[in-house]
Amino acid sequence: MLSVSDAEAIILNLVQPLDQQRDIEIIDLLAADRRIISTPVTSKLDFPHWDNSAMDGYAVRYEDVQHSSDVQSTSLEIIEEIPAGYQPQSKVKAGQAARIFTGAVMPRGADTVVMQEKTRREDNRVFILTAPQPQEFVRYKGAFYQAGKQLLPRGVKLNAPEIAVLAAAQCVKLSVYRRPRVAIFSSGDELVTADQILQPGQIVDSNQYALAALVREAGAEPLLLGIVKDHPDALREAIAYAITHADIVLSSGGVSVGDYDYIDQILESLEAKIHIQSVAISPGKPLTVATFPTPHSPLPTPHFPIYFGLPGNPVSALVTFWRFVQPALRKLSGLAGGWEPKFLKVRSHHELKSNGKRETYVWGSLRLIAGVYEFHKAGGSQSSGNLINLAQTNALAVLPVGQTVISPQAEVQVLRVAL
């Protein structure tokens, strides 16, 4: 049985990012939210586009106003008013100034802006009451970015700030990685869909709904294959189809150990190599991870699929997704880095317990109490079959192997799984 860290290392080593030549799409900027850039982006524009004012005030020559003070102000003739979006018509000469507003183009001859609060105006003259610094409140062309240089590197996820930058740079067509395809199916004779009437002994397949939601949150496309009966032929058909149509295959199902034996045989018959079969994690011990040595996909951009056999218990399925599948999806998607789960050190509000034999994940919520984050354990049973108290949680507290208790107010590592 592998440790959690060893399993994570194996999985991330197996994942190869999407190809930056084949696995791309050209999209409009308006459709780029949360997509990942596949090619470095440059712009033909300088930032700022021209010398401009960073303040409402007066554009002047520094040499004219460098000795100004309340005692001896400098009087200048106002020759022009320059609002934003207007092209200056005059050159500022000795003894002159131009009224200027924030963002407006600097007139020729001027090299400094005096903020209006440090001036007094009388008709067409302005009195400078305080000496400014040289080039004060002037933003020079290309000071923030020079045309032709890299604006954003490959592998960046596009959120609102990046989209704003690209819009300002007039980058309206982008090369991005396609969304990874994730096939999902559940295995179990006892499973039914959420719209069916339950018969004695039957269980609603909640895993498929939850995993599809998590896959979409990760920026990938779920391919829902439904419920597959615990039968070798049915499972082989489902897995064979999945590996020809997806980059990652997620199965979940509570079948017996004997049934897992023939799943392994099915994987091997499909030329798979099984890398992981169990991990020292609670919940989520049974975890199968396998790869296929040759592309099986007939699609234009074939990929080497990775198979994750997740536990059937609902909480176990979600915990193993958050801990192992989500980082794999991040790396596969083309992100330049930061795939690994991110842990926070916070204070535990409750006592947390474990038997110490496996790395244990306790679900609950991060709450901000007096400016400090605290982890609050979910109420009720921490059973992997208890899906009910998982609702409205957003974090998993971690008890390492060998640690059986974390006292209230003690520090605990927490994996944040939702905002």
Secondary structure, DSSP 8 states (H G I E B T S, - for coil): -B-HHHHHHHHHHH-----TTTSEEEEEGGG-TT-BBSS-EE-SS-BSSS-EESSSEEEE-HHHHTT--SSS-EEEEEEEEE-TT----S---TTEEEEE-TT-B--TT--EEEEGGGEEEETTEEEE-S---TTTTEE-TTSSB-TTSEEE-TT-B--HHHHHHHHHTT--EEEEE---EEEEEEE-TTEE-TTS---TT-EE-HHHHHHHHHHHHTT-EEEEEEEE-S-HHHHHHHHHHHHHH-SEEEEE----HHHHHHHHHHHHHTT-EEEEEEBSEES--EEEEEE-SS----SSS----EEEEE-SSHHHHHHHIIIIIHHHHHHHTT-SS--S--EEEEEESS-EE--SSSEEEEEEEEEEETTEEEEEE-SS---TT--GGGTT--EEEEE-TT--EE-TT-EEEEEE---
